[in-house]
């Protein structure tokens, strides 16, 4: 099954990060490059849920007072961590 992707406008609305900031973070390497969908002579960015989570985490860390480089590094480390899955009985693995 193909995973949904989102436009830069959708991501901006979902995260509270401006389109300009998203482009800047991408060009500076703080977030991975978005996939591009070519339509005619234009290429449109398409973001995955993982990228949206990363952008949201960076924004939250910036709001806490971290610098952009520190927030991006911390967010990348957080989003790369495997998530704990619940097992029957409510125990975490």
C-alpha positions as CSV (number, residue, x, y, z in Angstrom):
1,X,0.0,0.0,0.0
2,X,1.3,3.4,-0.9
3,X,1.8,5.9,2.0
4,X,0.1,9.3,1.7
5,X,2.2,12.3,1.0
6,X,1.4,16.0,1.6
7,X,2.0,19.2,-0.1
8,X,4.2,22.0,1.4
9,X,1.0,24.0,2.0
10,X,-0.6,21.1,3.9
11,X,2.6,20.6,5.9
12,X,2.7,24.3,6.8
13,X,-0.9,24.2,8.0
14,X,-0.4,21.0,10.0
15,X,2.8,22.1,11.7
16,X,2.6,25.8,12.0
17,X,5.9,26.2,10.2
18,X,5.9,28.5,7.2
19,X,6.5,27.3,3.6
20,X,9.6,29.5,3.5
21,X,11.0,27.9,6.7
22,X,10.3,24.4,5.4
23,X,12.2,25.2,2.2
24,X,15.0,26.8,4.2
25,X,15.4,23.8,6.5
26,X,15.4,21.5,3.5
27,X,18.0,23.5,1.6
28,X,20.2,23.6,4.7
29,X,19.9,19.9,5.4
30,X,18.0,20.0,8.6
31,X,15.2,17.9,7.1
32,X,15.5,15.3,4.3
33,X,14.7,16.5,0.8
34,X,11.0,16.0,0.0
35,X,10.1,13.8,-3.0
36,X,9.2,15.8,-6.1
37,X,6.2,15.3,-8.3
38,X,6.7,16.8,-11.8
39,X,3.8,18.4,-13.5
40,X,4.7,20.2,-16.7
41,X,7.6,22.4,-16.1
42,X,7.1,22.5,-12.3
43,X,8.1,20.1,-9.5
44,X,6.0,20.0,-6.4
45,X,7.3,18.9,-3.0
46,X,5.6,15.9,-1.4
47,X,6.2,15.2,2.3
48,X,5.8,11.9,4.2
49,X,4.3,11.5,7.6
50,X,7.8,10.9,9.0
51,X,9.0,14.2,7.6
52,X,6.0,16.0,9.0
53,X,6.7,14.4,12.4
54,X,10.3,15.6,12.2
55,X,9.2,19.2,11.2
56,X,6.7,19.3,14.1
57,X,9.4,18.1,16.5
58,X,11.9,20.7,15.3
59,X,9.2,23.4,15.7
60,X,8.4,22.3,19.3
61,X,12.1,22.3,20.2
62,X,12.5,25.8,18.7
63,X,9.6,27.0,20.7
64,X,11.3,25.6,23.9
65,X,14.4,27.8,23.1
66,X,16.7,25.4,21.2
67,X,18.7,26.7,18.3
68,X,17.8,25.4,14.9
69,X,20.9,23.1,14.6
70,X,20.4,21.7,18.1
71,X,16.6,21.3,17.5
72,X,17.2,19.5,14.2
73,X,19.8,17.1,15.7
74,X,17.6,16.4,18.8
75,X,14.5,15.9,16.6
76,X,16.3,13.6,14.2
77,X,17.5,11.4,17.1
78,X,14.0,11.3,18.6
79,X,12.3,10.3,15.3
80,X,14.9,7.6,14.5
81,X,14.2,5.9,17.9
82,X,12.0,2.8,17.5
83,X,8.7,3.3,19.1
84,X,7.6,1.2,22.0
85,X,4.7,-1.1,21.1
86,X,2.0,-2.1,23.5
87,X,1.5,-5.7,24.1
88,X,-1.6,-7.4,25.5
89,X,-1.9,-6.6,29.2
90,X,-0.6,-3.1,28.7
91,X,3.1,-3.9,29.1
92,X,5.6,-2.1,26.9
93,X,8.2,-4.1,25.0
